[in-house]
Amino acid sequence: MADTPAVPSGPSGGPATPPTVLPWLVIYTIGRLGIWALLTLVLWMLGLDFFSGLMFGLLLSLPVSYFALRASRDRLTEALAARSAMRRQAKEDLRSRLGGE
């Protein structure tokens, strides 16, 4: 058998369209910024000064967003992996057509 990677097929039998990356990237980015802003506001309300509140808010937002945004991060990763596989397959197809195979 040939060593070609399996390309996911769509309902019509043709290649499936990869999931879109941009919506998941926007959701994840806005989520990270929102968590940072929320934690920064909470720290300011607890009495930290401006710069300390920003820095500690950033530091604390890393583990919180790791757990809180897991679903959107996983979907973003899947979309990026599918996009990479489709681009790799298209590149191999182009090379085989240019090589005359």
N, C-alpha and C positions, 0 to 999 in steps of 0.2 A: 504494500500500500504506500501511497505517497505521504510525505511528511508535511502536508499543508495543514495549517491550523484551521479549525472549524470556524466558519463565519456564521454568526447567527442569522437565521432566515426569518423574513417577515411572513405575514399571513398569506401573501400572494406567491410565496416561494422565492422571491428575490431577496437580496440582502436587507436585513433589518436596519432601520435608521438608528444610529446611536442616541442614547438619551442626551438631552441638551444639558450643557454644563453651566451656562450663564445663570439660569434661575437658582440653581442650588448654590452657586458661588455667591450670589447676592444674598440669599437667605442666610448662609453661614457667616458672611462678613457682617451683615447687619446684626445678627445674633451676638457675635463676638463684641462688636462695638456697644451694643445695648447692655450686655452684661457688665462691661467695663464701666460704662456711664452709671449704671445703677449702683455698683459697688463703690464707685468714687463718691457718689452722692451720699450713700450711707456713711462712709468714712468721714466725709465733711460734717455731716450732722452729728457724728460722735465727737467732733472737736479737733480733728487733724487739720493742719494748715493746708494751703492750696497744693503745693508741690508734693508734700508727703501723701496727701490723699490721692493725687494722680498716680504716683508711683506704686503705692500699696494697692490701689484699685487695679492697676495693670497686673501686678504680681498675683493678686488673689483671683483675678478673672481667668487666669490660665487653667487652673484645675477645675474651676466651676464650669467653664465652657467645655472642657474636655468631657465632662459627664452630661451636662445639660444639652449639648448640641450633637450628641452621638449619632442620632438618626440622620440629620442633614449632612453630617460629615461623611457617613457611610454612603449615602446616595451620591454625594459629590465625588467620592473616590470611585464608585462604580461607573459613574458617567465619564470620568477622566480615563479609566481603564478601557472602557468600551470605545471611546474616541481614539485612544492610542492604538487599539487593535485594528480598528477600521482604517486608520491612516497607514499603519504598517502593511496591511493587506493591499491597500491601494498602491503603495510604493512598490511592493513586490510585483503586483500586476503590471505596473508601468515598466518596471525593469525587464520583466519577461517579454513584454511586447516590443520594447526597444531592442532586446537581444535577439529577437526573431524566433523565439520558442513558441 
